[in-house]
Amino acid sequence: MTTRSTTARVLVTLTAAGLLVAGSGGVALAMTGSDGASFAGSDPGPRFYSGSDIDITTDVDGDVYATGRVVTIRGDVRGDVIVAAQTIVVSGSVDGDVRLAGQDVSVSGDVSRSGTIAAAELTVPAAGSFGDDVVASAGAVRIAGDVGRHLRLNVGGLSISGNVGGDVSYVSDQEASIRTGAVAGTVERSEPSSSDDTPARPAATFLAWLVGLLAALVALSLITSATALLVPRVLREVTDQLYPTPWRALLVGFVASLAVPAGILVLLVTLVGAPLALAVLVVWSVLCIASFPYGAHYVGRVVFRDRRGAVVTSLVGGAILVVALHVPFLNIAVWVLVVLLGTGAQLLAFARRRPWRAPATGGPPESSTGDGAPLTGATRIPVATTRAGESGTDATT
């Protein structure tokens, strides 16, 4: 029996046990559900138990299904035992199989057939025994009793001082402590499989890198093309702050990247400033994301020296930028530069427009027509001028 089949058997059995217990929950509550209950006497089976602390001292002529915090079975069961609880103690004899799932599991009674157990700690004292196989998954397993046939375990630590009539096969990263002569058959230990131990194939790694590169190319190409088609003037105005010398924008972006997070933290400590901090965070995030289309357009302008249209410039610049962002180690520097240059250029372009300033006043009054309407380029008024020795008519606006 392989480790995979053993694990599958444990999972399937526990799932079946869970379904049986869950499906019988209503019957259990109606029949025997209580906290701190003790059941004595003799009952025909099958029997269903549910509660906090369950102590079964009765002999049951049939199967037993129980779920709770602590389940103790001291009576004899002529059938199977299926239990899910935090602590499980089986000290009575079981004329069938046991299917147990819990944190601490102890089987000190005689089980005539097999056991399938999932636990953090499994203990089989010297008084306990299994007639057939034991399949278990646990953090620690101590076998001081007898196992009639094979022992299949997925375990952290294993100790066998009792007797095993067949083979012992266990998966663990530790060597088991087994008494000499305790196992009649063979003992086989397997190391736990780990996905980290499997080296990645170079071809698969390169293929994953290439797929990521192509996906990024397509995504950024769509974004840059849409930006160039919809707002070419904005692209031009922002990248004008970078072309041909980007140092000023780099300095502004660096200062802003330090000042904005600090300002957000200061605003967050006050109840009044918390909404403003959220708004600033949203605006700053938008500026950082928008840095990549602007960065792509700037790279394209540098490559073509302003000799191509906005769409072609953005597409080529975006392709170069995506490739640079997929080169190990270089991608970190490129990412930082794009964010600093992009945010700095956007802030400079916004400051250049100066929307907070009123239009300049104090200049010469605007000419107007006789009815008070301002003059335009379409309004032409003849003005007669006389010079020495000649006369003529000159038209001015």
TILO-694418 format. One line per field, with one value per residue (C-alpha): residue number from 0; residue in three letters; x, y negated, z. Coordinates in nm, 3 decimals. Example, Ala and Ser with C-alpha at 12.3 -4.5 7.8 and 13.67 -1.06 7.14 Angstrom:
<rs>
num = c(0 / 1)
residu = c(Ala / Ser)
X = c(1.230 / 1.367)
Y = c(0.450 / 0.106)
Z = c(0.780 / 0.714)
</rs>
This chain:
<rs>
num = c(0 / 1 / 2 / 3 / 4 / 5 / 6 / 7 / 8 / 9 / 10 / 11 / 12 / 13 / 14 / 15 / 16 / 17 / 18 / 19 / 20 / 21 / 22 / 23 / 24 / 25 / 26 / 27 / 28 / 29 / 30 / 31 / 32 / 33 / 34 / 35 / 36 / 37 / 38 / 39 / 40 / 41 / 42 / 43 / 44 / 45 / 46 / 47 / 48 / 49 / 50 / 51 / 52 / 53 / 54 / 55 / 56 / 57 / 58 / 59 / 60 / 61 / 62 / 63 / 64 / 65 / 66 / 67 / 68 / 69 / 70 / 71 / 72 / 73 / 74 / 75 / 76 / 77 / 78 / 79 / 80 / 81 / 82 / 83 / 84 / 85 / 86 / 87 / 88 / 89 / 90 / 91 / 92 / 93 / 94 / 95 / 96 / 97 / 98 / 99 / 100 / 101 / 102 / 103 / 104 / 105 / 106 / 107 / 108 / 109 / 110 / 111 / 112 / 113 / 114 / 115 / 116 / 117 / 118 / 119 / 120 / 121 / 122 / 123 / 124 / 125 / 126 / 127 / 128 / 129 / 130 / 131 / 132 / 133 / 134 / 135 / 136 / 137 / 138 / 139 / 140 / 141 / 142 / 143 / 144 / 145 / 146 / 147 / 148 / 149 / 150 / 151 / 152 / 153 / 154 / 155 / 156 / 157 / 158 / 159 / 160 / 161 / 162 / 163 / 164 / 165 / 166 / 167 / 168 / 169 / 170 / 171 / 172 / 173 / 174 / 175 / 176 / 177 / 178 / 179 / 180 / 181 / 182 / 183 / 184 / 185 / 186 / 187 / 188 / 189 / 190 / 191 / 192 / 193 / 194 / 195 / 196 / 197 / 198 / 199 / 200 / 201 / 202 / 203 / 204 / 205 / 206 / 207 / 208 / 209 / 210 / 211 / 212 / 213 / 214 / 215 / 216 / 217 / 218 / 219 / 220 / 221 / 222 / 223 / 224 / 225 / 226 / 227 / 228 / 229 / 230 / 231 / 232 / 233 / 234 / 235 / 236 / 237 / 238 / 239 / 240 / 241 / 242 / 243 / 244 / 245 / 246 / 247 / 248 / 249 / 250 / 251 / 252 / 253 / 254 / 255 / 256 / 257 / 258 / 259 / 260 / 261 / 262 / 263 / 264 / 265 / 266 / 267 / 268 / 269 / 270 / 271 / 272 / 273 / 274 / 275 / 276 / 277 / 278 / 279 / 280 / 281 / 282 / 283 / 284 / 285 / 286 / 287 / 288 / 289 / 290 / 291 / 292 / 293 / 294 / 295 / 296 / 297 / 298 / 299 / 300 / 301 / 302 / 303 / 304 / 305 / 306 / 307 / 308 / 309 / 310 / 311 / 312 / 313 / 314 / 315 / 316 / 317 / 318 / 319 / 320 / 321 / 322 / 323 / 324 / 325 / 326 / 327 / 328 / 329 / 330 / 331 / 332 / 333 / 334 / 335 / 336 / 337 / 338 / 339 / 340 / 341 / 342 / 343 / 344 / 345 / 346 / 347 / 348 / 349 / 350 / 351 / 352 / 353 / 354 / 355 / 356 / 357 / 358 / 359 / 360 / 361 / 362 / 363 / 364 / 365 / 366 / 367 / 368 / 369 / 370 / 371 / 372 / 373 / 374 / 375 / 376 / 377 / 378 / 379 / 380 / 381 / 382 / 383 / 384 / 385 / 386 / 387 / 388 / 389 / 390 / 391 / 392 / 393 / 394 / 395 / 396)
residu = c(Met / Thr / Thr / Arg / Ser / Thr / Thr / Ala / Arg / Val / Leu / Val / Thr / Leu / Thr / Ala / Ala / Gly / Leu / Leu / Val / Ala / Gly / Ser / Gly / Gly / Val / Ala / Leu / Ala / Met / Thr / Gly / Ser / Asp / Gly / Ala / Ser / Phe / Ala / Gly / Ser / Asp / Pro / Gly / Pro / Arg / Phe / Tyr / Ser / Gly / Ser / Asp / Ile / Asp / Ile / Thr / Thr / Asp / Val / Asp / Gly / Asp / Val / Tyr / Ala / Thr / Gly / Arg / Val / Val / Thr / Ile / Arg / Gly / Asp / Val / Arg / Gly / Asp / Val / Ile / Val / Ala / Ala / Gln / Thr / Ile / Val / Val / Ser / Gly / Ser / Val / Asp / Gly / Asp / Val / Arg / Leu / Ala / Gly / Gln / Asp / Val / Ser / Val / Ser / Gly / Asp / Val / Ser / Arg / Ser / Gly / Thr / Ile / Ala / Ala / Ala / Glu / Leu / Thr / Val / Pro / Ala / Ala / Gly / Ser / Phe / Gly / Asp / Asp / Val / Val / Ala / Ser / Ala / Gly / Ala / Val / Arg / Ile / Ala / Gly / Asp / Val / Gly / Arg / His / Leu / Arg / Leu / Asn / Val / Gly / Gly / Leu / Ser / Ile / Ser / Gly / Asn / Val / Gly / Gly / Asp / Val / Ser / Tyr / Val / Ser / Asp / Gln / Glu / Ala / Ser / Ile / Arg / Thr / Gly / Ala / Val / Ala / Gly / Thr / Val / Glu / Arg / Ser / Glu / Pro / Ser / Ser / Ser / Asp / Asp / Thr / Pro / Ala / Arg / Pro / Ala / Ala / Thr / Phe / Leu / Ala / Trp / Leu / Val / Gly / Leu / Leu / Ala / Ala / Leu / Val / Ala / Leu / Ser / Leu / Ile / Thr / Ser / Ala / Thr / Ala / Leu / Leu / Val / Pro / Arg / Val / Leu / Arg / Glu / Val / Thr / Asp / Gln / Leu / Tyr / Pro / Thr / Pro / Trp / Arg / Ala / Leu / Leu / Val / Gly / Phe / Val / Ala / Ser / Leu / Ala / Val / Pro / Ala / Gly / Ile / Leu / Val / Leu / Leu / Val / Thr / Leu / Val / Gly / Ala / Pro / Leu / Ala / Leu / Ala / Val / Leu / Val / Val / Trp / Ser / Val / Leu / Cys / Ile / Ala / Ser / Phe / Pro / Tyr / Gly / Ala / His / Tyr / Val / Gly / Arg / Val / Val / Phe / Arg / Asp / Arg / Arg / Gly / Ala / Val / Val / Thr / Ser / Leu / Val / Gly / Gly / Ala / Ile / Leu / Val / Val / Ala / Leu / His / Val / Pro / Phe / Leu / Asn / Ile / Ala / Val / Trp / Val / Leu / Val / Val / Leu / Leu / Gly / Thr / Gly / Ala / Gln / Leu / Leu / Ala / Phe / Ala / Arg / Arg / Arg / Pro / Trp / Arg / Ala / Pro / Ala / Thr / Gly / Gly / Pro / Pro / Glu / Ser / Ser / Thr / Gly / Asp / Gly / Ala / Pro / Leu / Thr / Gly / Ala / Thr / Arg / Ile / Pro / Val / Ala / Thr / Thr / Arg / Ala / Gly / Glu / Ser / Gly / Thr / Asp / Ala / Thr / Thr)
X = c(0.000 / 0.152 / 0.162 / -0.075 / -0.334 / -0.296 / -0.357 / -0.652 / -0.799 / -0.774 / -0.936 / -1.218 / -1.294 / -1.296 / -1.519 / -1.762 / -1.755 / -1.823 / -2.117 / -2.262 / -2.227 / -2.361 / -2.649 / -2.749 / -2.714 / -3.087 / -3.154 / -2.871 / -3.006 / -3.355 / -3.247 / -2.944 / -2.812 / -2.711 / -2.416 / -2.225 / -2.443 / -2.371 / -2.544 / -2.575 / -2.769 / -2.802 / -2.932 / -2.996 / -2.809 / -2.736 / -2.700 / -2.635 / -2.480 / -2.416 / -2.318 / -2.029 / -1.905 / -2.035 / -1.970 / -2.108 / -2.107 / -2.380 / -2.330 / -2.456 / -2.573 / -2.498 / -2.299 / -2.214 / -2.199 / -2.087 / -1.972 / -1.879 / -1.594 / -1.502 / -1.630 / -1.559 / -1.674 / -1.644 / -1.915 / -1.883 / -1.996 / -2.104 / -2.060 / -1.855 / -1.758 / -1.746 / -1.652 / -1.546 / -1.440 / -1.159 / -1.074 / -1.167 / -1.117 / -1.221 / -1.173 / -1.447 / -1.427 / -1.543 / -1.659 / -1.604 / -1.406 / -1.327 / -1.318 / -1.192 / -1.107 / -0.989 / -0.706 / -0.617 / -0.720 / -0.662 / -0.770 / -0.722 / -0.992 / -0.991 / -1.091 / -1.162 / -1.112 / -0.931 / -0.888 / -0.875 / -0.767 / -0.676 / -0.541 / -0.278 / -0.175 / -0.269 / -0.201 / -0.262 / -0.177 / -0.067 / -0.428 / -0.540 / -0.534 / -0.647 / -0.728 / -0.652 / -0.483 / -0.437 / -0.424 / -0.355 / -0.236 / -0.112 / 0.152 / 0.266 / 0.181 / 0.264 / 0.181 / 0.221 / -0.056 / -0.097 / -0.179 / -0.284 / -0.178 / -0.022 / 0.046 / 0.027 / 0.106 / 0.168 / 0.328 / 0.563 / 0.701 / 0.647 / 0.713 / 0.634 / 0.686 / 0.401 / 0.363 / 0.275 / 0.181 / 0.250 / 0.448 / 0.505 / 0.506 / 0.526 / 0.594 / 0.796 / 1.100 / 1.212 / 1.331 / 1.084 / 1.166 / 1.080 / 1.149 / 1.358 / 1.131 / 0.817 / 0.742 / 0.691 / 0.718 / 0.923 / 0.967 / 0.968 / 1.015 / 0.951 / 1.046 / 0.759 / 0.730 / 0.779 / 0.710 / 1.014 / 1.242 / 1.146 / 1.374 / 1.204 / 1.284 / 1.455 / 1.218 / 0.911 / 1.060 / 1.139 / 0.794 / 0.627 / 0.847 / 0.761 / 0.388 / 0.403 / 0.598 / 0.348 / 0.053 / 0.214 / 0.291 / -0.070 / -0.208 / 0.023 / -0.018 / -0.394 / -0.360 / -0.101 / -0.291 / -0.614 / -0.435 / -0.266 / -0.595 / -0.808 / -0.577 / -0.274 / -0.250 / -0.225 / 0.045 / 0.239 / 0.201 / 0.312 / 0.606 / 0.718 / 0.825 / 1.062 / 1.185 / 1.469 / 1.590 / 1.407 / 1.607 / 1.362 / 1.070 / 1.283 / 1.356 / 0.989 / 0.877 / 1.134 / 1.028 / 0.660 / 0.714 / 0.850 / 0.612 / 0.282 / 0.302 / 0.420 / 0.129 / -0.117 / 0.011 / -0.020 / -0.378 / -0.472 / -0.392 / -0.670 / -1.036 / -1.104 / -0.815 / -0.886 / -1.127 / -0.882 / -0.602 / -0.808 / -0.873 / -0.503 / -0.415 / -0.655 / -0.519 / -0.159 / -0.235 / -0.389 / -0.081 / 0.149 / -0.054 / -0.071 / 0.308 / 0.344 / 0.156 / 0.343 / 0.670 / 0.601 / 0.527 / 0.843 / 1.059 / 0.902 / 0.973 / 1.337 / 1.366 / 1.193 / 1.296 / 0.940 / 0.924 / 0.627 / 0.265 / 0.140 / 0.009 / 0.326 / 0.541 / 0.344 / 0.335 / 0.709 / 0.792 / 0.555 / 0.715 / 1.062 / 0.935 / 0.767 / 1.080 / 1.289 / 1.041 / 1.085 / 1.464 / 1.566 / 1.721 / 1.690 / 1.312 / 1.335 / 1.535 / 1.309 / 0.995 / 1.128 / 1.239 / 0.906 / 0.708 / 0.934 / 0.955 / 0.586 / 0.454 / 0.701 / 0.606 / 0.234 / 0.281 / 0.492 / 0.234 / -0.040 / 0.164 / 0.236 / -0.134 / -0.172 / -0.551 / -0.554 / -0.439 / -0.678 / -0.621 / -0.370 / -0.524 / -0.396 / -0.323 / -0.454 / -0.832 / -0.987 / -1.123 / -1.489 / -1.738 / -1.969 / -2.236 / -1.995 / -1.921 / -1.553 / -1.376 / -1.288 / -1.075 / -1.382 / -1.453 / -1.275 / -1.312 / -1.170 / -0.950 / -0.849 / -0.490 / -0.331 / 0.040 / 0.243 / 0.208 / -0.042 / -0.370 / -0.511 / -0.716 / -0.573 / -0.779 / -0.699 / -0.873)
Y = c(0.000 / -0.330 / -0.648 / -0.818 / -0.543 / -0.547 / -0.920 / -0.891 / -0.617 / -0.833 / -1.131 / -0.927 / -0.753 / -1.075 / -1.242 / -0.955 / -0.974 / -1.347 / -1.300 / -1.028 / -1.231 / -1.549 / -1.367 / -1.213 / -1.535 / -1.597 / -1.243 / -1.267 / -1.584 / -1.440 / -1.107 / -1.152 / -1.507 / -1.673 / -1.833 / -1.621 / -1.318 / -0.967 / -0.676 / -0.349 / -0.030 / 0.170 / 0.029 / 0.174 / -0.004 / -0.197 / -0.480 / -0.850 / -1.078 / -1.452 / -1.696 / -1.852 / -1.569 / -1.225 / -0.918 / -0.594 / -0.315 / -0.107 / 0.192 / 0.112 / 0.384 / 0.193 / -0.099 / -0.409 / -0.759 / -1.041 / -1.401 / -1.636 / -1.792 / -1.487 / -1.141 / -0.842 / -0.491 / -0.246 / -0.002 / 0.279 / 0.206 / 0.483 / 0.278 / -0.009 / -0.323 / -0.656 / -0.957 / -1.317 / -1.508 / -1.700 / -1.418 / -1.055 / -0.765 / -0.412 / -0.173 / 0.077 / 0.355 / 0.292 / 0.580 / 0.392 / 0.101 / -0.235 / -0.562 / -0.841 / -1.208 / -1.425 / -1.605 / -1.348 / -0.990 / -0.693 / -0.335 / -0.113 / 0.139 / 0.435 / 0.354 / 0.673 / 0.525 / 0.219 / -0.144 / -0.460 / -0.756 / -1.122 / -1.298 / -1.529 / -1.257 / -0.889 / -0.651 / -0.277 / -0.162 / 0.189 / 0.290 / 0.177 / 0.388 / 0.399 / 0.722 / 0.594 / 0.289 / -0.058 / -0.353 / -0.686 / -1.039 / -1.210 / -1.436 / -1.173 / -0.802 / -0.571 / -0.203 / 0.001 / 0.250 / 0.505 / 0.454 / 0.775 / 0.683 / 0.381 / 0.033 / -0.252 / -0.597 / -0.954 / -1.080 / -1.329 / -1.104 / -0.729 / -0.500 / -0.126 / 0.078 / 0.323 / 0.584 / 0.545 / 0.865 / 0.731 / 0.453 / 0.098 / -0.169 / -0.531 / -0.873 / -1.095 / -1.318 / -1.141 / -0.789 / -0.588 / -0.440 / -0.070 / 0.201 / 0.486 / 0.769 / 0.557 / 0.580 / 0.921 / 0.788 / 0.514 / 0.152 / -0.108 / -0.480 / -0.746 / -1.111 / -1.360 / -1.494 / -1.867 / -2.078 / -2.290 / -1.992 / -1.970 / -2.193 / -2.413 / -2.327 / -2.607 / -2.569 / -2.602 / -2.902 / -3.076 / -2.997 / -3.147 / -3.457 / -3.488 / -3.453 / -3.721 / -3.948 / -3.907 / -3.966 / -4.284 / -4.400 / -4.356 / -4.527 / -4.828 / -4.858 / -4.886 / -5.144 / -5.357 / -5.344 / -5.451 / -5.733 / -5.854 / -5.851 / -6.014 / -6.267 / -6.327 / -6.689 / -6.585 / -6.332 / -6.606 / -6.858 / -6.615 / -6.469 / -6.821 / -6.843 / -6.551 / -6.625 / -6.692 / -6.723 / -6.513 / -6.614 / -6.870 / -6.627 / -6.357 / -6.587 / -6.687 / -6.323 / -6.221 / -6.496 / -6.417 / -6.045 / -6.132 / -6.414 / -6.259 / -5.936 / -6.138 / -6.379 / -6.091 / -5.944 / -6.282 / -6.321 / -5.970 / -6.039 / -6.297 / -6.210 / -6.515 / -6.449 / -6.080 / -6.136 / -6.383 / -6.129 / -5.873 / -6.121 / -6.209 / -5.839 / -5.779 / -6.076 / -5.972 / -5.614 / -5.744 / -5.959 / -5.660 / -5.436 / -5.709 / -5.736 / -5.429 / -5.561 / -5.890 / -5.704 / -5.498 / -5.812 / -5.980 / -5.681 / -5.687 / -6.059 / -6.002 / -5.718 / -5.894 / -6.251 / -6.375 / -6.249 / -6.011 / -6.041 / -5.999 / -5.644 / -5.502 / -5.685 / -5.544 / -5.189 / -5.166 / -5.335 / -5.101 / -4.792 / -4.907 / -4.984 / -4.645 / -4.457 / -4.659 / -4.585 / -4.209 / -4.207 / -4.091 / -4.360 / -4.618 / -4.613 / -4.757 / -5.059 / -5.110 / -5.091 / -5.349 / -5.585 / -5.560 / -5.642 / -5.930 / -6.084 / -6.030 / -6.179 / -6.467 / -6.550 / -6.543 / -6.776 / -7.015 / -7.017 / -7.090 / -7.371 / -7.518 / -7.560 / -7.743 / -7.692 / -7.854 / -8.192 / -8.460 / -8.603 / -8.891 / -9.240 / -9.597 / -9.576 / -9.821 / -9.831 / -9.618 / -9.817 / -9.795 / -9.909 / -10.199 / -9.977 / -9.843 / -9.512 / -9.416 / -9.434 / -9.114 / -9.028 / -9.047 / -9.410 / -9.661 / -10.038 / -10.283 / -10.550 / -10.860 / -10.971 / -11.277 / -11.304 / -11.593 / -11.615 / -11.327 / -11.198 / -10.853 / -10.601 / -10.327 / -10.046 / -9.917 / -9.686)
Z = c(0.000 / -0.105 / 0.100 / -0.143 / -0.112 / 0.266 / 0.282 / 0.045 / 0.259 / 0.571 / 0.399 / 0.247 / 0.574 / 0.774 / 0.515 / 0.536 / 0.915 / 0.904 / 0.670 / 0.885 / 1.204 / 1.041 / 0.879 / 1.208 / 1.407 / 1.426 / 1.543 / 1.793 / 1.948 / 1.965 / 2.112 / 2.336 / 2.307 / 2.635 / 2.809 / 3.059 / 2.981 / 3.108 / 2.940 / 3.130 / 3.085 / 2.765 / 2.436 / 2.094 / 1.819 / 1.625 / 1.877 / 1.817 / 2.078 / 2.073 / 2.346 / 2.532 / 2.760 / 2.667 / 2.881 / 2.737 / 2.994 / 2.832 / 2.607 / 2.259 / 2.024 / 1.704 / 1.574 / 1.778 / 1.631 / 1.860 / 1.838 / 2.119 / 2.313 / 2.521 / 2.427 / 2.651 / 2.556 / 2.845 / 2.742 / 2.491 / 2.135 / 1.901 / 1.585 / 1.450 / 1.641 / 1.456 / 1.670 / 1.610 / 1.923 / 2.086 / 2.327 / 2.257 / 2.498 / 2.397 / 2.688 / 2.609 / 2.356 / 2.000 / 1.784 / 1.459 / 1.318 / 1.477 / 1.282 / 1.506 / 1.447 / 1.734 / 1.905 / 2.173 / 2.098 / 2.329 / 2.253 / 2.558 / 2.469 / 2.233 / 1.873 / 1.682 / 1.339 / 1.198 / 1.298 / 1.091 / 1.301 / 1.252 / 1.560 / 1.697 / 1.942 / 1.923 / 2.213 / 2.227 / 2.583 / 2.667 / 2.735 / 2.388 / 2.074 / 1.711 / 1.530 / 1.181 / 1.026 / 1.173 / 0.936 / 1.102 / 1.048 / 1.362 / 1.505 / 1.754 / 1.778 / 2.070 / 2.031 / 2.350 / 2.269 / 1.992 / 1.624 / 1.449 / 1.097 / 0.927 / 1.060 / 0.804 / 0.939 / 0.836 / 1.152 / 1.311 / 1.586 / 1.624 / 1.920 / 1.918 / 2.233 / 2.171 / 1.898 / 1.530 / 1.347 / 0.997 / 0.833 / 0.951 / 0.682 / 0.791 / 0.645 / 0.875 / 0.884 / 1.203 / 1.269 / 1.476 / 1.815 / 1.774 / 2.029 / 1.897 / 1.785 / 1.809 / 1.436 / 1.276 / 0.921 / 0.761 / 0.863 / 0.586 / 0.637 / 0.371 / 0.374 / 0.345 / -0.007 / -0.048 / -0.354 / -0.264 / -0.321 / -0.688 / -0.892 / -1.145 / -1.506 / -1.698 / -1.992 / -1.769 / -1.590 / -1.919 / -2.056 / -1.747 / -1.780 / -2.150 / -2.089 / -1.821 / -2.054 / -2.337 / -2.105 / -1.972 / -2.327 / -2.434 / -2.122 / -2.133 / -2.511 / -2.473 / -2.195 / -2.374 / -2.705 / -2.539 / -2.357 / -2.676 / -2.866 / -2.598 / -2.434 / -2.657 / -2.542 / -2.177 / -2.263 / -2.436 / -2.155 / -1.884 / -2.074 / -2.166 / -1.802 / -1.867 / -2.216 / -2.271 / -1.904 / -1.642 / -1.334 / -1.202 / -1.225 / -1.060 / -0.764 / -0.729 / -0.744 / -0.482 / -0.241 / -0.299 / -0.238 / 0.106 / 0.194 / 0.084 / 0.292 / 0.592 / 0.549 / 0.522 / 0.850 / 1.022 / 0.898 / 1.007 / 1.373 / 1.384 / 1.351 / 1.137 / 0.901 / 0.840 / 0.545 / 0.394 / 0.436 / 0.248 / -0.033 / -0.056 / -0.064 / -0.353 / -0.549 / -0.488 / -0.598 / -0.920 / -0.986 / -0.931 / -1.164 / -1.430 / -1.418 / -1.639 / -1.947 / -1.912 / -1.870 / -2.182 / -2.385 / -2.256 / -2.355 / -2.701 / -2.738 / -2.647 / -2.901 / -3.192 / -3.101 / -3.154 / -3.513 / -3.468 / -3.367 / -3.012 / -3.062 / -3.219 / -2.966 / -2.673 / -2.812 / -2.872 / -2.543 / -2.359 / -2.515 / -2.408 / -2.059 / -2.016 / -2.123 / -1.878 / -1.600 / -1.661 / -1.628 / -1.277 / -1.054 / -1.332 / -1.291 / -0.939 / -1.054 / -1.356 / -1.142 / -0.894 / -1.172 / -1.354 / -1.039 / -0.934 / -1.283 / -1.356 / -1.033 / -1.050 / -1.409 / -1.327 / -1.031 / -1.239 / -1.519 / -1.267 / -1.112 / -1.455 / -1.522 / -1.187 / -1.161 / -0.817 / -0.954 / -1.086 / -1.435 / -1.445 / -1.409 / -1.459 / -1.834 / -2.094 / -2.112 / -2.375 / -2.669 / -2.735 / -2.989 / -2.935 / -2.781 / -2.519 / -2.695 / -2.709 / -3.038 / -3.216 / -3.512 / -3.734 / -3.638 / -3.861 / -3.814 / -4.068 / -3.916 / -4.114 / -4.068 / -4.220 / -4.276 / -4.406 / -4.782 / -4.817 / -4.692 / -4.685 / -4.499 / -4.284 / -4.137 / -3.794 / -3.550)
</rs>
